[in-house]
């Protein structure tokens, strides 16, 4: 009986490894590059040095989002996937993602990425006068925002300004705590990645629920006819491009995943690439915006740059807030 159990476990394990190899090769990727994309998307960091920890959160900024979300460039195999069993491939890919997240390799990769992103210094320290000025700036901004709302300015016009005020409050809190970088790092890379993975799965469900799969596009670059959709982020557009059928499969899989253990205590082992000596970084063209959103409109062209450590730019942020308020007031007056 013991031998039978061992044999069954071996067969099941081989089956999962074979499945992992199949879906990765179908997408034209290596095991290494596939896992790089998965880990990068769960961690929300493709800068290779944890640069996202230093950046202020600008969710509407293309460069900000492209440093946190990427998908492989698979144009060569895309026609075959579209003509074939898309939903079947989607399920296999979901199973591969979950298999990797529950593997020894994922934990080792995550720990290495977390340590690489750990801040080695703290930025410029604000003086008591700087903190006082920031508090006054927030008070004035809140008053201006309240005035705009009294004038019954549409919510979508004030939403961006509200977001800026909220960001200023976060910055003030960090100034007072005096641990900007290490605090951001601890939030971005918790010691146990389970909450991180769970949050990303829940974020996907929340985002996919907002996608209009009946939306229409036009032109060779597939621009959305609805200008509101054209301004959506690259993750929203990537979900739309994948299609309703594929996302129905992914949604069902994620919901089931969230019902149980997010990361199992008993780890699996992932298959290895045929060439164990080759672990190249993903090719630049695997990460281009065109693969994500199907066009380059409404954002800077090319891929984002990485490797430069950002420091706090207090005057720049304050200038941005004032310019934003001016634009809103101009719209109201017109």
N, C-alpha and C positions, 0 to 999 in steps of 0.2 A: 504493500500500500504506500509506503514512504517513497519507494522508487517511482510509483505511478504519479504521485503528487509532484515530485521533482520534475518528472518528464512533462507533465502538463504545464507547470510553471515555465519550463524552458521553451515549450512550444508557443505559449502565449507571449513570452518575452520576445522570442524571435519574430513573432507576428507583428508586434508593435514596432520593432526595429525595422523590419521590412517595409511596413507602412510608412515609417518616417523617411526612409530612403526614397520610397516611391514618390511621395508628394514633393519632397525637396528637389529631386531630379526632374520631376514634371514641370516645376517652376523655373528650371534652369539655374538653380542656386547650388552652392555648396552648403554642407552642414554648418560650417563656420559663419558664412554670410547670413544664412537664415536665422541663426541664433543671435547674431549681432543686431539684426533688425528687431527681433522679438524683445530682447533685453533693453535695447535703446528706447523702444516705444513704451515699455512698462516703466522704465526709469524716467522717461521723458527727457532724455539727454543724448544727443548725437554729437556733442562737441569734442568727445574723446578725452577731455581734460576737466570735465565738470564745470565748464564755463557757465552753464545755465544757472548754477548756484549763485553766481555773482550778479546776474541780470535782474533788473526790476521786471515785474510781470506786466507785459504789454500784450495781452491776449489777441488783440486785433492786428498786431504787427506780423507781417509775413516772415521776417527773419526770426522773430521770436518763436513762432509756431514751427517753422521748418527745422529749428534746432531741437525740437521736441517730438516731432512726428515725421516718419519717412516710411515709404513702402518700396520694395524692390522694383527695379526696372525689368519688366518681363514682356516687353513688346514682341520679341521673337516667338514666344510660345503662346501669346495672348489669343491669336486666331483659333488655335487648336482648343484652348480652354473654353472659348465662347461657343465653338461648334460642338464641344463635347458635354460631359456631365459636370456642369458648373457647380451645382449644389453638392454633388458627391465630392468634388475637389475641395469645396469650402468646408465640408464636414471633416475631411481628412486633415486639412490644414488646422482646423480648430483642435483636433485630437493631438496633432503634432505640437501645437503651442502648449497645450495643457501637459503633455508628456515632458516637454522641456522644462516648464516651470516646476514640475515635480521631480526633477532630476538632480543628481549630485553636481552636474556640470553647471546648471543654472545657479545654484547656491555659490559655487566657486567663482563663477563669472560675476555675479552680483557683488560679492564681497570685494573682489578686485576692483570693480568699477566704483564701488562706494569709497574705498580707500583712496583711489586715484582722484576722486572728486573732493576729498576732504581739504578744507581751507588750511593754508599754512600761515595765514596772516589775517588780520582784520583791517578794514579800510580806514579812511580818514575819520577822526573822532570829532563830532560836533561839540562846540562850546555851549555853555549855558545860554549865551545870547542867541546862538543858532537855533537852539531848541525853542526859545521864546518866540523867535521870528516865525518858525514853522507853525507853532500853535496859533499865532495871530493869522497867518496865511490860511490855515484851515478854517478858522472862525469866519474870516471874510468870504472864503469860498462857499461855506455853508449858507451864509446870508445871501450871497448872490444866487445860489441855487434855489433857495426858498423864494426869492423874488421872481425868478424865471418860472417857477411852478405856479405862483400866484397869477402870472400872466397867461396861464393855461397853455404853456408851450407843450407841444406833443412829447409824450414820454420818450420816444426814440431819439429826440433831439437832446434831451437832458441826460440820457442814460450814460453817454460817454463822459460827460462832466462828473456825474455821480461816481463813476468808476475811478476817475482821477482823484477825487476827494478821498475815496476809500483807500486808494494807493498811498496818498499822502499820510493818512492816519496810520497805515501799516509802517511806513517809513519812520514816522515820529515814534512809534512804539519801539522800533528797532534802535533808534537813536538813544532812547532812554535806557533800554536794556543793555546796549553796548556790545551785543554779540551778533551782529548782522550775519556774517558769513557762516559761522558755525551753527547758528540757529537755523538758517535756511538749509544748510547741509543736512542737519538732523531731521528736518521736516521732509526734505526731498529724498533722503536715503535713510529710512528707519533701519535700525539694526535687524529687525525681522521684516522681510519684504512682504509678508502676508497682507498687511493693511494696504500697502502700495498696490499690489496686484488686485486686491478686492476693489479698491477705489477706481482703478482703471477700467475694470469690468463694468462697474456701476456707471461710470462716466460714458462708456460706449452705449449702454442701454438708454441713458438719458438723451444722448445726442441722436441716436438712430430714430428715436421717437419723434424728432423734429424734422426729419428729412422728408421732403415731398418727392416721392419717386415718380410722380406723374409730371414733374416739371419738364419744360421743353427747352431745348438748346438750339442754337443756330450757328452757321458758319463752320469753316474747317477747324476752328479752335474750340468749337462747342461751347460758346458763351451762352449763359442762361438768358432767356428772353425776359425773365423777371429780374430787374436790377437788384432786388433785395437778395436773391439767391446768388447773384454774381459776386456779392460782397461777403459771402460766407467764407469760413475758414477752410483750410485744406483738408482737415479731417472730415468735415461735413461733405465736401465735394467728393472725397474719396469714397465715402459710404454711398453717395448717390451713383457714382460711376460703377460701383460693384453691382448695383441693381437690387431690386426688391427681393427676388427669389434667393439670392445669395445671402442677403442680410437676414432673411427669415430663418435660414438655417443657423447662422451665427448667433442671432438673438436667442433662439431656443437653446442652443448649446451653452451660451453664457448664463442664462437663467438657471439651467440645471447645475452648472458649475458652482454658482453662488449658493445653491441650496446645501451643498456638502462642504467637504474640506477643501479650502482654497489651495493650500500647499501641504501635501501629505508628509507625515513624519518619516515614512519609509520611502527612500529615494530610489528612483530608477537610474539607469545608465544609458546615455544616448549613444547612437551609432557614430563612428568616426568617418572622416573624409578619407577617400582612397589614398590621397597623397597627404600623409601626416606631417610632412615638412612644410607644406604650403598653407599658411594662414594669412592670406593677404587681407588688407582692409577692403571693405566693399568698394567696388569701382564707383567713381564719381557719378557716372551716368546711371548707376542703379538708384541714385537718390535725387534725380532731377525732378523739378516741379511738374513737368509735363506728364510724368507717370502717375502723379497724384491727382491732379485736377484737370488734365486734358488741355490746358491752355496756359498762357503766361500773362493774361490780361489782369489788370487791377492790382499788380504787384511788381516789385523789382524783378528783373530777369536774372537768371542764373541761380546757383546755389549759394547758401549762406557761407560766410567765412567764419572760421573758428580759430581759437588759440590765443586770442588777446584777452587779457584779464581786465574786465570793466571795473571802474571805480565809481564811487558815488559822484554824481554831477548835480549838485543841488541847484545851481542857477539855471541849468538847462531844463530841469523838471518844472521849476516854478514858471519859467518862461512858457513852457508848453501849456501849463494850466491856464495862464492868463490869455494866451492866444486862443485856446479852446473856448473860453468864456466870451471873448470878443466875437468869435464866429457865431456863437449861439445868439448873442445880443443883436448882431447884424441881421440874422435871419428873422428874429422877432420884429425888429423895426421895419424890415422890408415887407 
